[in-house]
């Protein structure tokens, strides 16, 4: 299984002030690496459950959007008694909603790797953005 984000990604996106208190499980002012790894692995498994409906796993390259989604889901799951603030919950809900959209074909990852036999046509525009369409015939 691919883990889509690292502890460094968590800190760079959310800051030490968010990550370290959540990762200090025993209150000794030390980061519990197992807690971080477990949260990132769990978040990555959640992502795979959604994107695996449309893309062959493991992905050849990890789109940056998955790093952010992984961080948001991991931060949410690390809070022992629920999210630390309303923003964490909103980010988690938005991440899951986007993954549902990917799974349903309403959104696409910026990669050209649909599941074998899928009827997704991927077209690249001049700007380099990928757009997916379902064939109707």
KEKE-327216 format. One record per residue (C-alpha): residue number from 1; residue in three letters; x, y, z. Coordinates in nm, 3 decimals, padded with zeros to 5 digits. Each point is the difference from the previous one (the first is absolute). Layout:
# KEKE-327216
{atom NUM; ALA; {X; Y; Z}}
...
This chain:
# KEKE-327216
{atom 1; UNK; {00.000; 00.000; 00.000}}
{atom 2; UNK; {00.116; 00.348; -00.085}}
{atom 3; UNK; {-00.003; 00.255; 00.281}}
{atom 4; UNK; {-00.090; 00.329; -00.165}}
{atom 5; UNK; {00.150; 00.242; 00.253}}
{atom 6; UNK; {00.278; 00.020; 00.257}}
{atom 7; UNK; {00.043; 00.160; 00.339}}
{atom 8; UNK; {00.193; 00.278; -00.177}}
{atom 9; UNK; {-00.301; 00.058; -00.228}}
{atom 10; UNK; {-00.224; 00.025; 00.306}}
{atom 11; UNK; {00.226; 00.254; 00.167}}
{atom 12; UNK; {00.053; 00.207; -00.316}}
{atom 13; UNK; {-00.374; 00.015; -00.073}}
{atom 14; UNK; {-00.141; 00.034; 00.349}}
{atom 15; UNK; {00.290; 00.105; 00.223}}
{atom 16; UNK; {00.174; -00.147; 00.301}}
{atom 17; UNK; {-00.254; 00.163; 00.230}}
{atom 18; UNK; {-00.271; -00.224; -00.145}}
{atom 19; UNK; {00.192; -00.322; -00.066}}
{atom 20; UNK; {00.213; -00.037; 00.312}}
{atom 21; UNK; {-00.275; 00.030; 00.261}}
{atom 22; UNK; {-00.204; -00.262; -00.186}}
{atom 23; UNK; {00.299; -00.231; -00.036}}
{atom 24; UNK; {00.111; 00.024; 00.365}}
{atom 25; UNK; {-00.212; -00.292; 00.120}}
{atom 26; UNK; {00.153; -00.043; 00.345}}
{atom 27; UNK; {00.056; 00.366; 00.089}}
{atom 28; UNK; {00.379; -00.018; 00.015}}
{atom 29; UNK; {00.052; 00.285; -00.248}}
{atom 30; UNK; {00.130; -00.252; -00.254}}
{atom 31; UNK; {-00.161; -00.082; -00.330}}
{atom 32; UNK; {-00.136; -00.355; -00.010}}
{atom 33; UNK; {00.114; -00.112; -00.346}}
{atom 34; UNK; {-00.227; -00.305; 00.015}}
{atom 35; UNK; {-00.304; 00.225; 00.038}}
{atom 36; UNK; {00.102; 00.208; -00.301}}
{atom 37; UNK; {00.076; -00.307; -00.211}}
{atom 38; UNK; {-00.329; -00.166; 00.094}}
{atom 39; UNK; {-00.200; 00.314; -00.085}}
{atom 40; UNK; {00.174; 00.041; -00.336}}
{atom 41; UNK; {-00.042; -00.369; -00.086}}
{atom 42; UNK; {-00.367; 00.010; 00.096}}
{atom 43; UNK; {-00.057; 00.316; -00.205}}
{atom 44; UNK; {00.179; -00.156; -00.297}}
{atom 45; UNK; {-00.216; -00.313; 00.026}}
{atom 46; UNK; {-00.309; 00.219; 00.000}}
{atom 47; UNK; {00.125; 00.178; -00.312}}
{atom 48; UNK; {00.073; -00.333; -00.171}}
{atom 49; UNK; {-00.353; -00.123; 00.074}}
{atom 50; UNK; {-00.141; 00.291; -00.200}}
{atom 51; UNK; {00.251; 00.046; -00.282}}
{atom 52; UNK; {00.046; -00.374; -00.051}}
{atom 53; UNK; {-00.345; -00.001; -00.157}}
{atom 54; UNK; {00.140; 00.190; -00.299}}
{atom 55; UNK; {00.379; -00.022; 00.007}}
{atom 56; UNK; {00.240; -00.292; 00.006}}
{atom 57; UNK; {00.185; -00.018; 00.329}}
{atom 58; UNK; {00.268; 00.067; 00.096}}
{atom 59; UNK; {00.018; 00.324; -00.195}}
{atom 60; UNK; {00.316; 00.047; -00.206}}
{atom 61; UNK; {00.025; 00.360; 00.126}}
{atom 62; UNK; {-00.173; 00.165; 00.293}}
{atom 63; UNK; {-00.190; 00.315; -00.096}}
{atom 64; UNK; {00.054; 00.288; 00.242}}
{atom 65; UNK; {-00.373; 00.017; 00.067}}
{atom 66; UNK; {00.021; -00.340; 00.173}}
{atom 67; UNK; {00.268; 00.127; 00.236}}
{atom 68; UNK; {-00.233; 00.272; 00.125}}
{atom 69; UNK; {-00.295; -00.236; 00.029}}
{atom 70; UNK; {00.212; -00.249; 00.193}}
{atom 71; UNK; {00.119; 00.269; 00.241}}
{atom 72; UNK; {-00.353; 00.129; 00.060}}
{atom 73; UNK; {-00.139; -00.348; 00.065}}
{atom 74; UNK; {00.294; -00.100; 00.221}}
{atom 75; UNK; {-00.022; 00.315; 00.215}}
{atom 76; UNK; {-00.371; -00.060; 00.051}}
{atom 77; UNK; {00.052; -00.362; 00.104}}
{atom 78; UNK; {00.286; 00.082; 00.238}}
{atom 79; UNK; {-00.219; 00.209; 00.229}}
{atom 80; UNK; {-00.084; -00.242; 00.284}}
{atom 81; UNK; {-00.328; 00.167; 00.093}}
{atom 82; UNK; {-00.103; 00.142; -00.335}}
{atom 83; UNK; {00.143; 00.282; -00.207}}
{atom 84; UNK; {00.189; 00.276; 00.178}}
{atom 85; UNK; {-00.193; 00.271; -00.182}}
{atom 86; UNK; {-00.283; 00.040; -00.244}}
{atom 87; UNK; {00.248; 00.055; -00.284}}
{atom 88; UNK; {00.139; -00.353; 00.041}}
{atom 89; UNK; {-00.347; -00.145; -00.032}}
{atom 90; UNK; {-00.077; 00.214; -00.307}}
{atom 91; UNK; {00.327; -00.103; -00.167}}
{atom 92; UNK; {-00.074; -00.366; 00.073}}
{atom 93; UNK; {-00.353; 00.023; -00.141}}
{atom 94; UNK; {00.128; 00.181; -00.309}}
{atom 95; UNK; {00.270; -00.265; -00.053}}
{atom 96; UNK; {-00.251; -00.284; 00.022}}
{atom 97; UNK; {-00.244; 00.184; -00.228}}
{atom 98; UNK; {00.274; 00.047; -00.261}}
{atom 99; UNK; {00.095; -00.368; 00.024}}
{atom 100; UNK; {-00.364; -00.095; -00.050}}
{atom 101; UNK; {-00.006; 00.223; -00.308}}
{atom 102; UNK; {00.310; -00.175; -00.136}}
{atom 103; UNK; {-00.154; -00.340; 00.066}}
{atom 104; UNK; {-00.325; 00.101; -00.173}}
{atom 105; UNK; {00.177; 00.150; -00.302}}
{atom 106; UNK; {-00.097; 00.360; 00.078}}
{atom 107; UNK; {00.366; 00.091; 00.063}}
{atom 108; UNK; {00.329; -00.135; -00.129}}
{atom 109; UNK; {00.354; -00.032; 00.122}}
{atom 110; UNK; {00.253; 00.185; -00.217}}
{atom 111; UNK; {00.145; -00.327; -00.129}}
{atom 112; UNK; {-00.075; -00.215; -00.304}}
{atom 113; UNK; {-00.045; -00.337; 00.162}}
{atom 114; UNK; {-00.360; -00.123; 00.000}}
{atom 115; UNK; {-00.083; -00.350; 00.118}}
{atom 116; UNK; {00.048; -00.252; -00.282}}
{atom 117; UNK; {-00.323; -00.048; -00.192}}
{atom 118; UNK; {-00.156; 00.318; 00.136}}
{atom 119; UNK; {-00.181; 00.220; -00.246}}
{atom 120; UNK; {00.179; 00.319; 00.104}}
{atom 121; UNK; {00.157; 00.206; -00.276}}
{atom 122; UNK; {00.275; 00.232; 00.120}}
{atom 123; UNK; {00.071; 00.309; -00.207}}
{atom 124; UNK; {00.283; 00.244; 00.057}}
{atom 125; UNK; {-00.053; 00.367; -00.076}}
{atom 126; UNK; {00.269; 00.238; -00.122}}
{atom 127; UNK; {00.046; 00.121; 00.357}}
{atom 128; UNK; {00.095; -00.353; 00.103}}
{atom 129; UNK; {-00.309; -00.053; 00.214}}
{atom 130; UNK; {-00.165; -00.338; -00.025}}
{atom 131; UNK; {-00.372; -00.026; -00.050}}
{atom 132; UNK; {-00.189; -00.327; 00.018}}
{atom 133; UNK; {-00.323; -00.086; -00.176}}
{atom 134; UNK; {-00.206; -00.316; 00.003}}
{atom 135; UNK; {-00.076; -00.137; -00.341}}
{atom 136; UNK; {-00.366; -00.043; -00.078}}
{atom 137; UNK; {00.025; -00.251; -00.279}}
